[in-house]
Amino acid sequence: MQKYFPELIAATFRWIILFFFTLYSPMPEGQSGSRDGEENNDDKIAQLESELKDMQDRLLNMSMQYAEVEAQREELVMELKNANAKKGRWF
């Protein structure tokens, strides 16, 4: 889980950057500001917003799973320390 968490964050930021570059980039030469171009841009923006929302939801779910696993690991570490303290040092 820990291995993939930073990769998901990096992918999310790449999509955010791509979204803003697409949203605010000037039109290439030869393309006029016609209504068809605006509709295509609106469709593309809507699609990218949808993908971004999906990635944010997945990131939230993975963050929650990571927090749960980390909490369980800490509980196990505390149980192990308590068990070793009761037995005494074996070495």
Buried (B, 14 or more C-beta within 10 A) or exposed (E): EEEEBEEBBEBBEEBBEEBEEEEEEEEEEEEEEEEEEEEEBEEEEEEBEEEBEEBEEEBEEBEEEBEEEEEEEEEEEEEEEEEEEEEEEEE
